Every structure is written in structure tokens, then in C-alpha cells.
């Protein structure tokens, strides 16, 4: 993880449903792009961290969202840093060819949210944010590039949202009010109370 003066970082999760098994020859061009694109991400300005399966170079072997769904979970210093990597680097070639390898999603497949600097999001946390976006639409808690919120807006939102009542026997992965309170504290201590993107 790189050092950063930012009090809040931007977490992102995107999921992609495979059109073919990962070892299918039709997936070979994508597989061959993985190492160079991941190396570019690791060296990109503003990159902080990405999920990697233990003993592997990437997270493609992890399938927490289903056997045919791969996940990408990363942390960036700012929205601009993530945007630049996504749309102004070699990653753009993967984006242009994604229909060759991945099904078209009918619901949100990308979610962004602010986290305290130094926090590494879990896959469960990330999937919960995606579920929140799908169920409720964009909010300071779970948003997209097209409906972005600042770290300051996220902190304000967390201050004003009343703690939810515990859900009965649903196994909800929603963070506890105490966890959200810790996030508010960390986000609200940003220098000058300003957003960092």
C-alpha cells in the first residue's frame, strides 16, 4: 500500500460475468492482458491497494459473487486517480473489448464508496455496497462515476442517517452503526473538512 496524506480514499468494486469458462481459448486475450494491466494499476498515480488471491497475482480465482463472476476490488487516493487509470491508460483496451469476454449487466456492476485512509475493504463490505446501490440507487454511501459524491458528502450522510434497526434473521452484511460512526469520524477529520478528490 502506498503512503498518502489523504484522510479518505475511494474504494471501488466491479464485477463481471464471464461469457466463457476462464480456461476457454476465447478468454485467452483477456487472460494475457491481466498481468500488464495489473502492473499498470500498481504503478498508477493515486493507486493504493487491490485485492489479490493468496498465492496469485490477481483476484480472478476468487468467486464470491458466483462461479461465473470475477471481481475487481481496489482502493485509490481520489476519484480522479481511478478515472485516469480506468479511461486514460492501457486499461481502456480491456474496456473496449469487454463484450468479447463478459455478459452485459442489466443492473449495476460498479460501485464506489469512501473509506478512511488505511482501511482495506473486505469483499463482503464491497458486495454489500453493490447491493445497496442496486437496491436504493446512488447515494453518498454507494455511487458510480456518473453519480459521484465527495468524501465530505459521505461523512455528512453518515452523520445524518439514523441507525437502522437490526434485520431479523436475514444475515445482512450491512455495517453496524458503530462501524459507520468510525467511518464518519475518520472522514470528518480530513484537513479543512474538504473532499479529497
Secondary structure, DSSP 8 states (H G I E B T S, - for coil): ------SEEEEEEEEEEBSS-TTSGGGHHHHHHHHHHHHHHHHSTTEEEE---TTSSSSTT--TT-TTEEEEEEEES-HHHHHHHHHSSTHHHHHHHHHHHB---SS--EEEEEEETT----HHHHHHHHHHHHHH--BTTBB-STT---HHHHHHHHHHS------SSS------HHHHHHHHHHHHTSGGG----
